[in-house]
Every structure is written in structure tokens, then in C-alpha cells.
Amino acid sequence: MLIMVGVLLFVDMLLVGTLIIQFCLRLVYVLVKMRFSSEDVSAQNQVKASVQRKIRQSIAEEYPGLEPVLDDLLPKKSPLIVTKCQNHLNLVVVNNVPLFFNIRDGPYMPTLRLLHQYPDIMKKLQVDRGAIKFVLAGANIMCPGLTSPGGALDEEVAAETPVAIMAEGKQHALAIGFTKMSAKDIKTINKGIGVDNMHYLNDGLWKMERLD
């Protein structure tokens, strides 16, 4: 009996420890996003033509709505720079302007400045008014903020999908997110984090209009 109690207590401690580690990692990630600046750039490399084609293809497949303007955004004859930053952040830069970013080898996502120029290239989820201040502080998007009155879900959105985060009563996206679960699961489960907040208005990437 005592052995069983000891085992249960040990398992509980492991679970609590895991939750604390996950919380700390998320906190660090939010702080990194808020403090990101040009000082975090570790390398800038002009990529080879083959890598450039691969990046263009990935972006074209992820955002077919950009096809009519892709040659203007990513000219084949212009140098394409991949800027590596701390915490595995990569920026796709053309003519000193950051246009897309990704984490490690994840999907490319447009910067908010680019999304505001082409607002229909991403699937959209909407948070209610009460969630706006939290999103703009770098917090991840909780399920209730998307399912409550004022929120809105596109039920075709799958898990691990880049999305534009809209806000009740606002015209332009206030953040770029990456779904942790499908929109259907967000609606059904309705608790916990539904979308990771990857980039939001006034964060370090927003303030970095150019990389000179």
C-alpha cells in the first residue's frame, strides 16, 4: 500500500514538473518575441538558386493567393537573403525588407506588414474584444477567446496551420498564429491554448521594417 502511494506521488510530481517546464518554455518564448531586435540577428546569407526555388515553391503552395504577385515579391533575379536569428527564427528578406519568417524548418508565415497588404492569403480566426489586449501582449490564444460571442472560427482550419488572427471590431489582423488543434477541436474542447501566437502588432518583428 505504501509503495503504491509512493508511486502515485512520484507520478504526480513528474506531471507537475512537466507542466512547470512547459510553462517556463512558453514564458521564455513570449519574452523572446517581445524583445526581438536586429541585435538578435546571427547571420545573413544569400541563398543559392536551388534553395531560393525551394523557398518560393513552399510559399506558393502554402499561400496560393500570392501567385499573381509572387514574382514581384520574390523576384527570381533578385538576391534572396535568409537571415538567421536567435531561437531558431529565420527571416526571408528581399531588398532589405523581411517578408516571411519561420521557426526551425516549420512553414513560412508572412509578416503582418505583408499580410496587411494581401489580407486574404491566410485562413482567419477571430478573437473577441476581451482577448485583444492579451494577444497584443504576446499571449497565446485560448480556445474560449475564439468560441465566445465576438469570436469566430473557420471550421475547415486544421491543426498546425498558419492563420491570421483577426479581432472583433477591427479591420486588420493583429497577429499571426499557428494552430495547436483544429478549429473543430477548439470549438468542441473549448479550453486551453488553441493557437500559438507567433507574431503580433508592435512586437520586435513588426518594428523591424528593414534590415540594413
Backbone as CSV, one residue per row, in Angstrom:
resi,resn,N_x,N_y,N_z,CA_x,CA_y,CA_z,C_x,C_y,C_z
1,MET,0.833,-1.204,0.000,0.000,0.000,0.000,0.870,1.259,0.000
2,LEU,1.889,1.256,0.903,2.775,2.419,0.954,3.542,2.593,-0.351
3,ILE,3.921,1.464,-0.950,4.643,1.530,-2.223,3.758,2.152,-3.294
4,MET,2.479,1.759,-3.339,1.545,2.297,-4.330,1.366,3.798,-4.143
5,VAL,1.220,4.235,-2.887,1.080,5.666,-2.608,2.327,6.417,-3.061
6,GLY,3.502,5.825,-2.783,4.748,6.458,-3.198,4.845,6.593,-4.701
7,VAL,4.427,5.548,-5.419,4.458,5.588,-6.887,3.530,6.681,-7.406
8,LEU,2.323,6.776,-6.836,1.359,7.792,-7.276,1.893,9.203,-7.025
9,LEU,2.516,9.394,-5.853,3.088,10.706,-5.555,4.210,11.046,-6.527
10,PHE,5.020,10.058,-6.870,6.117,10.280,-7.819,5.578,10.674,-9.192
11,VAL,4.527,9.971,-9.638,3.916,10.291,-10.938,3.351,11.701,-10.921
12,ASP,2.677,12.071,-9.817,2.126,13.422,-9.704,3.231,14.469,-9.771
13,MET,4.353,14.198,-9.118,5.465,15.142,-9.150,6.023,15.286,-10.554
14,LEU,6.106,14.181,-11.269,6.583,14.236,-12.652,5.662,15.086,-13.513
15,LEU,4.345,14.901,-13.355,3.371,15.658,-14.137,3.468,17.145,-13.822
16,VAL,3.559,17.467,-12.536,3.684,18.869,-12.137,4.968,19.470,-12.695
17,GLY,6.059,18.698,-12.614,7.330,19.174,-13.147,7.262,19.439,-14.633
18,THR,6.591,18.542,-15.366,6.429,18.728,-16.814,5.643,19.985,-17.117
19,LEU,4.557,20.203,-16.364,3.731,21.394,-16.581,4.522,22.667,-16.302
20,ILE,5.339,22.642,-15.251,6.151,23.819,-14.923,7.151,24.102,-16.032
21,ILE,7.803,23.045,-16.540,8.771,23.217,-17.629,8.086,23.796,-18.870
22,GLN,6.895,23.250,-19.233,6.172,23.757,-20.386,5.807,25.225,-20.204
23,PHE,5.369,25.574,-18.977,5.013,26.971,-18.715,6.218,27.880,-18.885
24,CYS,7.363,27.453,-18.321,8.573,28.261,-18.411,9.026,28.436,-19.854
25,LEU,8.942,27.359,-20.647,9.332,27.456,-22.055,8.444,28.438,-22.799
26,ARG,7.146,28.403,-22.521,6.220,29.335,-23.176,6.504,30.765,-22.732
27,LEU,6.811,30.936,-21.439,7.116,32.277,-20.948,8.361,32.822,-21.622
28,VAL,9.396,31.981,-21.718,10.626,32.402,-22.398,10.336,32.771,-23.844
29,TYR,9.479,31.963,-24.525,9.164,32.221,-25.929,8.477,33.571,-26.092
30,VAL,7.531,33.879,-25.177,6.845,35.172,-25.245,7.839,36.308,-25.043
31,LEU,8.752,36.161,-24.060,9.727,37.208,-23.812,10.648,37.406,-25.003
32,VAL,11.036,36.300,-25.656,11.885,36.392,-26.839,11.184,37.184,-27.931
33,LYS,9.902,36.877,-28.157,9.167,37.572,-29.197,9.074,39.062,-28.895
34,MET,8.816,39.405,-27.633,8.634,40.800,-27.276,9.922,41.592,-27.420
35,ARG,11.072,40.922,-27.189,12.339,41.634,-27.170,13.120,41.506,-28.470
36,PHE,12.599,40.816,-29.442,13.334,40.570,-30.675,13.748,41.887,-31.325
37,SER,15.004,41.968,-31.749,15.507,43.166,-32.411,16.617,42.760,-33.365
38,SER,17.158,43.750,-34.079,18.232,43.471,-35.041,19.459,42.896,-34.339
39,GLU,19.592,43.125,-33.039,20.732,42.585,-32.297,20.653,41.065,-32.180
40,ASP,19.466,40.494,-32.427,19.296,39.045,-32.348,19.726,38.340,-33.634
41,VAL,20.061,39.117,-34.675,20.482,38.527,-35.943,21.868,37.927,-35.779
42,SER,21.995,36.652,-36.148,23.291,35.985,-36.011,24.000,35.798,-37.347
43,ALA,23.235,35.762,-38.459,23.852,35.578,-39.779,22.880,35.977,-40.867
44,GLN,23.429,36.471,-41.984,22.631,36.773,-43.169,23.325,36.146,-44.372
45,ASN,22.592,35.307,-45.098,23.198,34.597,-46.219,22.330,34.706,-47.462
46,GLN,22.975,35.051,-48.579,22.274,34.982,-49.861,22.208,33.518,-50.262
47,VAL,21.009,33.024,-50.486,20.856,31.592,-50.743,21.104,31.264,-52.206
48,LYS,21.475,30.014,-52.447,21.696,29.542,-53.804,20.376,29.484,-54.555
49,ALA,20.469,29.440,-55.882,19.270,29.429,-56.720,18.366,28.246,-56.384
50,SER,18.953,27.096,-56.093,18.153,25.909,-55.794,17.369,26.088,-54.486
51,VAL,18.012,26.707,-53.492,17.327,26.969,-52.210,16.247,28.017,-52.404
52,GLN,16.539,29.026,-53.223,15.558,30.062,-53.497,14.309,29.463,-54.148
53,ARG,14.515,28.547,-55.086,13.364,27.897,-55.741,12.547,27.102,-54.734
54,LYS,13.226,26.439,-53.823,12.532,25.645,-52.815,11.696,26.534,-51.901
55,ILE,12.261,27.668,-51.495,11.525,28.604,-50.632,10.314,29.164,-51.379
56,ARG,10.524,29.564,-52.645,9.408,30.077,-53.452,8.306,29.035,-53.585
57,GLN,8.688,27.805,-53.834,7.706,26.745,-54.004,6.916,26.513,-52.714
58,SER,7.594,26.505,-51.589,6.928,26.304,-50.304,5.921,27.421,-50.038
59,ILE,6.321,28.654,-50.311,5.436,29.795,-50.083,4.258,29.761,-51.046
60,ALA,4.527,29.404,-52.312,3.447,29.335,-53.306,2.418,28.271,-52.937
61,GLU,2.901,27.143,-52.412,1.977,26.066,-52.028,1.169,26.424,-50.789
62,GLU,1.804,27.121,-49.854,1.120,27.484,-48.607,0.135,28.638,-48.828
63,TYR,0.471,29.545,-49.771,-0.345,30.749,-49.981,-0.625,30.941,-51.475
64,PRO,-1.502,30.107,-52.044,-1.789,30.209,-53.481,-2.336,31.569,-53.896
65,GLY,-2.922,32.303,-52.951,-3.436,33.631,-53.268,-2.354,34.629,-53.629
66,LEU,-1.098,34.287,-53.319,0.014,35.184,-53.657,0.555,34.947,-55.059
67,GLU,0.075,33.938,-55.738,0.643,33.569,-57.042,0.719,34.743,-58.022
68,PRO,-0.325,35.584,-58.138,-0.236,36.685,-59.120,0.867,37.693,-58.813
69,VAL,1.293,37.786,-57.557,2.288,38.808,-57.196,3.593,38.195,-56.693
70,LEU,3.711,36.885,-56.774,4.883,36.233,-56.205,6.171,36.658,-56.900
71,ASP,6.109,36.850,-58.211,7.306,37.274,-58.934,7.730,38.683,-58.533
72,ASP,6.768,39.505,-58.100,7.110,40.851,-57.632,7.678,40.801,-56.220
73,LEU,7.118,39.931,-55.385,7.584,39.825,-54.006,8.950,39.145,-53.922
74,LEU,9.098,38.068,-54.685,10.339,37.280,-54.655,10.888,37.166,-56.075
75,PRO,11.408,38.261,-56.618,11.914,38.228,-57.995,13.009,37.177,-58.158
76,LYS,12.924,36.427,-59.240,13.886,35.338,-59.446,15.313,35.850,-59.615
77,LYS,15.456,37.055,-60.131,16.798,37.572,-60.392,17.324,38.460,-59.263
78,SER,16.508,38.681,-58.244,16.971,39.486,-57.106,17.511,38.565,-56.020
79,PRO,18.543,39.003,-55.306,19.085,38.176,-54.229,18.033,37.922,-53.148
80,LEU,17.950,36.699,-52.714,17.062,36.349,-51.610,17.942,36.023,-50.419
81,ILE,17.730,36.755,-49.345,18.563,36.623,-48.151,17.775,35.879,-47.076
82,VAL,18.392,34.873,-46.492,17.826,34.224,-45.311,18.626,34.703,-44.111
83,THR,17.930,35.380,-43.219,18.551,35.923,-42.014,18.258,35.001,-40.845
84,LYS,19.295,34.496,-40.232,19.144,33.601,-39.082,19.248,34.408,-37.795
85,CYS,18.299,34.157,-36.909,18.252,34.890,-35.650,18.300,33.901,-34.487
86,GLN,18.370,34.443,-33.303,18.391,33.589,-32.119,17.084,32.810,-32.008
87,ASN,17.133,31.712,-31.269,15.951,30.887,-31.001,15.340,30.303,-32.275
88,HIS,16.223,30.016,-33.273,15.842,29.273,-34.468,14.851,30.026,-35.357
89,LEU,14.819,31.349,-35.245,13.971,32.162,-36.109,14.705,32.488,-37.392
90,ASN,14.058,32.259,-38.544,14.617,32.596,-39.851,13.727,33.619,-40.540
91,LEU,14.346,34.610,-41.155,13.614,35.626,-41.913,13.972,35.514,-43.382
92,VAL,12.971,35.626,-44.255,13.204,35.698,-45.698,13.159,37.179,-46.074
93,VAL,14.293,37.681,-46.566,14.465,39.115,-46.776,14.753,39.396,-48.247
94,VAL,14.023,40.352,-48.821,14.263,40.797,-50.193,14.384,42.319,-50.179
95,ASN,15.456,42.817,-50.769,15.708,44.267,-50.787,15.647,44.860,-49.378
96,ASN,16.209,44.141,-48.435,16.322,44.565,-47.034,15.004,44.559,-46.266
97,VAL,13.950,44.024,-46.873,12.641,44.015,-46.222,12.273,42.580,-45.817
98,PRO,12.055,42.318,-44.530,11.590,40.989,-44.113,10.167,40.742,-44.619
99,LEU,9.971,39.633,-45.335,8.662,39.329,-45.912,8.016,38.102,-45.271
100,PHE,8.822,37.104,-44.971,8.314,35.860,-44.385,9.248,35.434,-43.256
101,PHE,8.743,34.563,-42.396,9.568,34.010,-41.331,9.125,32.583,-41.051
102,ASN,10.011,31.829,-40.448,9.632,30.513,-39.935,10.495,30.173,-38.726
103,ILE,10.079,29.167,-37.996,10.823,28.687,-36.839,11.376,27.318,-37.203
104,ARG,12.693,27.153,-37.065,13.361,25.923,-37.471,13.005,25.607,-38.927
105,ASP,12.428,24.427,-39.179,12.040,24.055,-40.537,10.523,24.100,-40.710
106,GLY,9.865,24.891,-39.882,8.408,24.982,-39.943,7.933,25.751,-41.169
107,PRO,6.622,25.861,-41.359,6.076,26.547,-42.531,6.402,28.036,-42.517
108,TYR,6.544,28.594,-43.708,6.789,30.030,-43.811,5.488,30.783,-43.540
109,MET,5.621,31.874,-42.803,4.477,32.722,-42.495,4.791,34.153,-42.911
110,PRO,3.817,34.887,-43.435,4.076,36.275,-43.832,4.223,37.160,-42.603
111,THR,4.987,38.221,-42.731,4.980,39.227,-41.673,3.615,39.922,-41.690
112,LEU,3.270,40.538,-40.579,1.988,41.246,-40.530,1.932,42.387,-41.535
113,ARG,3.052,43.033,-41.767,3.054,44.127,-42.752,2.702,43.598,-44.141
114,LEU,3.226,42.418,-44.479,2.879,41.823,-45.771,1.431,41.362,-45.777
115,LEU,0.986,40.757,-44.678,-0.403,40.300,-44.602,-1.386,41.455,-44.741
116,HIS,-1.057,42.608,-44.200,-1.943,43.761,-44.321,-2.052,44.231,-45.773
117,GLN,-1.011,43.962,-46.564,-1.088,44.300,-47.996,-1.941,43.289,-48.760
118,TYR,-1.893,42.031,-48.323,-2.623,40.950,-49.005,-3.434,40.182,-47.947
119,PRO,-4.519,40.789,-47.468,-5.211,40.267,-46.277,-5.948,38.948,-46.469
120,ASP,-6.102,38.501,-47.697,-6.899,37.295,-47.924,-6.055,36.051,-48.213
121,ILE,-4.758,36.122,-47.980,-3.906,34.970,-48.338,-3.913,33.882,-47.266
122,MET,-4.369,34.212,-46.052,-4.355,33.240,-44.965,-5.770,32.934,-44.493
123,LYS,-5.948,31.741,-43.948,-7.192,31.434,-43.262,-7.260,32.291,-41.998
124,LYS,-8.492,32.610,-41.565,-8.656,33.572,-40.479,-9.434,32.967,-39.311
125,LEU,-8.980,33.321,-38.117,-9.728,33.071,-36.893,-9.879,34.417,-36.193
126,GLN,-10.969,34.587,-35.453,-11.222,35.876,-34.812,-11.393,35.725,-33.308
127,VAL,-10.705,36.606,-32.560,-10.860,36.631,-31.107,-11.865,37.708,-30.717
128,ASP,-12.439,37.559,-29.521,-13.377,38.575,-29.039,-12.603,39.778,-28.501
129,ARG,-13.334,40.847,-28.206,-12.688,42.088,-27.755,-11.846,41.882,-26.501
130,GLY,-12.337,41.041,-25.604,-11.637,40.839,-24.347,-10.263,40.217,-24.495
131,ALA,-10.027,39.533,-25.621,-8.740,38.858,-25.824,-7.700,39.756,-26.471
132,ILE,-8.115,40.885,-27.010,-7.210,41.712,-27.810,-5.972,42.124,-27.023
133,LYS,-6.154,42.633,-25.806,-5.005,43.147,-25.049,-4.022,42.035,-24.707
134,PHE,-4.522,40.823,-24.541,-3.635,39.703,-24.230,-2.833,39.278,-25.458
135,VAL,-3.502,39.255,-26.612,-2.811,38.907,-27.859,-1.718,39.927,-28.154
136,LEU,-2.026,41.213,-27.932,-1.051,42.269,-28.207,0.065,42.313,-27.166
137,ALA,-0.074,41.550,-26.090,0.998,41.415,-25.109,1.823,40.162,-25.371
138,GLY,1.466,39.419,-26.420,2.243,38.242,-26.795,1.676,36.930,-26.306
139,ALA,0.520,36.964,-25.640,-0.050,35.728,-25.103,-0.582,34.844,-26.227
140,ASN,-0.531,33.542,-26.001,-1.156,32.615,-26.935,-2.669,32.755,-26.857
141,ILE,-3.359,32.254,-27.890,-4.803,32.448,-27.993,-5.516,31.251,-27.374
142,MET,-6.295,31.522,-26.347,-7.031,30.472,-25.657,-8.322,30.154,-26.412
143,CYS,-8.758,28.921,-26.314,-9.969,28.494,-27.031,-11.194,29.362,-26.727
144,PRO,-11.467,29.693,-25.450,-12.675,30.500,-25.177,-12.682,31.863,-25.860
145,GLY,-11.502,32.423,-26.121,-11.442,33.701,-26.825,-11.873,33.609,-28.272
146,LEU,-11.892,32.387,-28.809,-12.305,32.153,-30.200,-13.740,31.654,-30.298
147,THR,-14.249,31.063,-29.228,-15.583,30.448,-29.272,-16.665,31.320,-28.629
148,SER,-16.268,32.318,-27.851,-17.247,33.171,-27.173,-17.880,34.132,-28.177
149,PRO,-18.988,34.789,-27.806,-19.576,35.806,-28.689,-18.521,36.856,-29.042
150,GLY,-18.393,37.155,-30.309,-17.340,38.064,-30.780,-16.186,37.330,-31.417
151,GLY,-16.010,36.077,-31.043,-15.007,35.238,-31.699,-15.591,34.586,-32.935
152,ALA,-14.734,34.025,-33.777,-15.212,33.353,-34.995,-14.197,32.309,-35.429
153,LEU,-14.711,31.163,-35.854,-13.876,30.049,-36.290,-14.190,29.668,-37.733
154,ASP,-13.159,29.343,-38.482,-13.310,28.703,-39.789,-13.109,27.214,-39.547
155,GLU,-14.185,26.454,-39.590,-14.111,25.051,-39.183,-13.319,24.183,-40.147
156,GLU,-12.868,24.744,-41.262,-12.023,23.989,-42.183,-10.550,24.051,-41.787
157,VAL,-10.211,24.883,-40.808,-8.814,25.037,-40.409,-8.363,23.802,-39.630
158,ALA,-7.271,23.210,-40.071,-6.731,22.015,-39.426,-5.717,22.401,-38.362
159,ALA,-5.280,21.417,-37.582,-4.200,21.640,-36.620,-2.901,21.918,-37.373
160,GLU,-2.003,22.673,-36.731,-0.684,23.008,-37.293,-0.821,23.761,-38.613
161,THR,-1.688,24.769,-38.592,-1.928,25.614,-39.764,-1.616,27.067,-39.425
162,PRO,-0.844,27.769,-40.268,-0.661,29.211,-40.056,-1.985,29.940,-40.310
163,VAL,-2.337,30.864,-39.431,-3.606,31.584,-39.564,-3.413,33.060,-39.229
164,ALA,-4.276,33.878,-39.817,-4.355,35.285,-39.442,-5.297,35.402,-38.250
165,ILE,-4.874,36.129,-37.229,-5.713,36.345,-36.059,-6.368,37.715,-36.193
166,MET,-7.664,37.690,-36.433,-8.455,38.909,-36.522,-9.033,39.206,-35.138
167,ALA,-9.653,40.385,-35.012,-10.233,40.757,-33.724,-11.596,41.393,-33.949
168,GLU,-12.475,41.139,-33.025,-13.826,41.693,-33.076,-13.761,43.215,-33.207
169,GLY,-14.398,43.734,-34.250,-14.473,45.177,-34.455,-13.264,45.797,-35.122
170,LYS,-12.261,44.992,-35.485,-11.044,45.517,-36.112,-10.954,45.039,-37.557
171,GLN,-10.384,45.894,-38.412,-10.322,45.572,-39.841,-9.132,44.686,-40.187
172,HIS,-7.984,44.949,-39.577,-6.754,44.254,-39.965,-6.353,43.214,-38.923
173,ALA,-5.616,42.216,-39.387,-5.116,41.177,-38.486,-4.208,41.797,-37.424
174,LEU,-4.318,41.314,-36.192,-3.446,41.809,-35.137,-2.340,40.819,-34.790
175,ALA,-2.403,39.610,-35.380,-1.363,38.620,-35.082,-1.352,37.534,-36.151
176,ILE,-0.239,36.817,-36.194,-0.102,35.606,-36.987,-0.029,34.446,-35.995
177,GLY,-0.844,33.427,-36.222,-0.868,32.305,-35.294,-0.582,30.988,-35.977
178,PHE,-0.364,29.963,-35.153,-0.136,28.602,-35.631,-0.991,27.690,-34.762
179,THR,-1.973,27.046,-35.372,-2.963,26.311,-34.589,-2.365,25.089,-33.907
180,LYS,-2.718,24.913,-32.635,-2.298,23.722,-31.889,-3.300,22.592,-32.073
181,MET,-4.527,22.945,-32.433,-5.567,21.952,-32.681,-6.455,22.470,-33.796
182,SER,-7.259,21.609,-34.371,-8.151,22.032,-35.450,-9.228,22.964,-34.905
183,ALA,-9.836,23.724,-35.803,-10.922,24.622,-35.389,-12.081,23.836,-34.788
184,LYS,-12.348,22.658,-35.322,-13.428,21.832,-34.778,-13.109,21.417,-33.349
185,ASP,-11.845,21.061,-33.087,-11.456,20.681,-31.734,-11.469,21.891,-30.794
186,ILE,-11.069,23.046,-31.308,-11.136,24.262,-30.496,-12.568,24.494,-30.016
187,LYS,-13.512,24.306,-30.930,-14.925,24.506,-30.592,-15.421,23.448,-29.612
188,THR,-15.017,22.205,-29.833,-15.505,21.094,-29.007,-14.855,21.075,-27.628
189,ILE,-13.534,21.199,-27.579,-12.801,21.128,-26.315,-12.970,22.412,-25.509
190,ASN,-12.804,23.531,-26.211,-13.083,24.869,-25.657,-12.330,25.161,-24.353
191,LYS,-11.121,24.688,-24.233,-10.276,25.065,-23.107,-8.817,24.883,-23.506
192,GLY,-7.947,25.600,-22.819,-6.533,25.519,-23.135,-6.156,26.404,-24.320
193,ILE,-4.916,26.243,-24.759,-4.393,27.047,-25.874,-4.857,26.457,-27.198
194,GLY,-5.496,27.278,-28.014,-5.934,26.840,-29.335,-4.953,27.208,-30.426
195,VAL,-4.288,28.363,-30.252,-3.388,28.878,-31.289,-2.156,29.489,-30.623
196,ASP,-0.975,29.123,-31.103,0.252,29.775,-30.647,0.385,31.127,-31.336
197,ASN,0.680,32.140,-30.563,0.861,33.495,-31.084,2.307,33.638,-31.557
198,MET,2.504,33.710,-32.873,3.845,33.714,-33.437,4.400,35.122,-33.679
199,HIS,3.511,36.079,-33.934,3.957,37.424,-34.353,2.752,38.338,-34.211
200,TYR,2.935,39.480,-33.545,1.788,40.347,-33.277,2.177,41.814,-33.457
201,LEU,1.179,42.668,-33.558,1.415,44.091,-33.768,2.317,44.666,-32.678
202,ASN,3.303,45.430,-33.122,4.218,46.135,-32.228,5.253,45.242,-31.561
203,ASP,5.370,43.977,-31.979,6.460,43.162,-31.450,7.749,43.519,-32.179
204,GLY,8.821,42.819,-31.863,10.103,43.165,-32.450,10.141,43.038,-33.956
205,LEU,9.472,42.015,-34.495,9.463,41.819,-35.946,8.659,42.913,-36.642
206,TRP,7.569,43.332,-36.027,6.762,44.426,-36.594,7.593,45.710,-36.676
207,LYS,8.379,45.955,-35.648,9.175,47.186,-35.599,10.362,47.137,-36.557
208,MET,10.743,45.953,-36.978,11.882,45.812,-37.883,11.382,45.888,-39.338
209,GLU,11.136,47.111,-39.788,10.635,47.299,-41.151,11.691,46.960,-42.191
210,ARG,12.952,47.229,-41.858,14.055,46.966,-42.790,15.234,46.375,-42.030
211,LEU,16.031,45.608,-42.754,17.287,45.079,-42.217,18.415,45.637,-43.065
212,ASP,19.046,46.665,-42.577,20.113,47.320,-43.363,21.483,46.806,-42.955
